[in-house]
Amino acid sequence: MTLRHLIVIACFVLITSISIFWQQMNQTLIINEQQYLLSEIANSEATAIERRLSSSLSTTHILAIEIQQNHGEFNDFDSYAQAVIDSIGGVSNLQLAPNGIIKNIYPLQGNEKALGHNILRDDLRSSEAQMAIERRQLTLAGPFELVQGGIAIIGRNPVFIKVQGKDTFWGFTSALIFLDKLLAVTKLEQLENKGYRYQLSRIHPESKKTEIFARSKHDLDPFPQSTQIKVPNANWTVTISRPMPTLWSDSATYSISILLGGLIAWLVSYILLQPELLQRKVRNKTAELEQLAFYDPLTGLANRRMLSQELQQFLSTVNDNNKAALLYLDLDDFKRINDSMGHNSGDHLLLKIASRLNKIVKKGDLVSRLGGDEFAILLFNTDSINNVSRVAKRLIKAVKKPVFIDERRFVISTSIGITLIPKDGKNAQSLLRNADMAMYVAKNAGKNGFSFFHQKLHQQAIEKHRIESELSNAIKRQELLLYYQPLIDLTTGKVKSFEALIRWQHPTDGLVTPDRFIGIAEESGLIVEIGYWVIREACQMINKGKVEHQQQLTIAVNLSPKQFMDPNLLENIQSILQDIDIDPHCLEIEITESSLMTDVTDAVDILEQLRTIGIKVAIDDFGTGYSSLAQLKKLPVDKLKIDRSFISSLASDQSDQKIVQAIIIMAHTLQIDVVAEGIETQQQLDLLKSKKCNIGQGYFFSRPVPFEQALKHL
Ligand SMILES: [Mg+2]
């Protein structure tokens, strides 16, 4: 249970309790208020009755005083009584009862039956009469039903007179008061009309039971209020009630309180939930960002950052019993598929490969995509080269299985470079770099294979870096120079032209051959600058031959694929030719077969433009690339140089002889000169001559030599 839950529960309990308490308090207040009001009304009514009764009963005292003053005699009772009734009111009749026997009644009419009635002997009234005499006090009888009809009360006042100095009971002076007349002074009737209920009662002096002697038509309501009226020998009670305003029942109170508590608790919960929802949103967003930061969006594999982190973490815990291997995979010729089939198919292929890689490795090993068609696999708990080799072979086999995309069949291979951890690197960066280096070794060895990193590769890389940085200064420092190798007309045996070949006069390493630096220059892009330097230098030599030696020299220069694709190629060459002022026919461009094949249409365009301005074009290293003899006729070239690999084995290899023969026949049909490169022996020369090869080049005639020396061959 969270803090939020506790707060919500506490809130619910608190609000519900407060609500119940408040509602109950409110109801109590309403009841109290009503009771106070009822009590006030009861008091007021009681006071009115008490006053009227008191004044009515005072008539008996007036009569008593008259009797006492007249020593037991009463003259002209009727006119006296009438005067008293008229002036005081509320009394129905007045009576005199000497010795308890009713002798006078005013008014007499309707009361005749009572004359002569002995009060002291009346069963119903005698006890009150006796009590009055004993206590010498006025007593009240009733209310009771009168013999002559109606409900009345009678006040009996015992009168004592002095007889021979002694107080002697004379009899009673009585006043009869009709109840309805007594109550006429109250507001009970109006109150009843307004919805109040009332009741007048007394405790019967003999039976001790409550006797109700006046009441409203309806029964009393709950919570009535009562007030006592003191009458001479008893207590009357006035009770008033009124229906309570509608109050909620307990169950309604509880239901409403629970509802209110629930509502507020829900509100509190909702408010408290807002930061939680926000936090959840932030958490989800963070997870998304993490996914983006550490995983490859296409394959869902770990990305380079994740791999580096894992590598770094592993390196911090690595020991003799816990070693690992990093495999760097690059798909062979993936670009070809991507370019020809479109990126969607390329992505599809990458997804399939990713899934295959994942299936080969153990659970816990990490497969990652570094970008493009490069993957890396971190194999944990593996220190044996044999084990790693086995996994590498299985990976190569898995990748090589055909992939079908849109019902088309693709076969792709991979080259893998492997570093062992921790032997081959101290950090993620060096491990990846070294594995990459080993991968290039596998690629150069013919692809679809794997290669382990070894320290020599590292030294080579350092060497490569050194050469690259020194090479960039070589042109400025005039360290580059050209050697020239003659091309011999095999029919006449005379020099036909020269091929300019670059050398580097290194300040410490001595004369460096191009195989050590041209590849590096290609990779770094320096080759373009070097290439133009070569063309300019060769042109200067052509000019020198003409000016200083009166020789019309033809010199061929090798153009790198990168330079061949330079959009300013033609413009730059023309500018050099104009600067040095030489005949364009004296310059030949040699371009390898493979660089022509990248985009044949573009290549044909460039070749045609070069030929238009008069420059001759030769295909170098012919027979090693992808082009077939059939494509040869599309290419606007003047010369074709058969690759040296065919020549070296010419004497011993019949099939090479056949290929060379085919090339020569085809070329001659297209009126293209054929040059055999790398002639080293008389036997090779004889064979080539017999096959009608018209130009030869090689150590058999001359090595590449400095310009002045080359001129001697002329
Ligand atoms: Mg060449």
Boltz pocket constraint, residues with backbone or C-beta under 6 A from the ligand:
constraints:
  - pocket:
      binder: B
      contacts: [[A, 499], [A, 558], [A, 590], [A, 620]]
      max_distance: 6.0
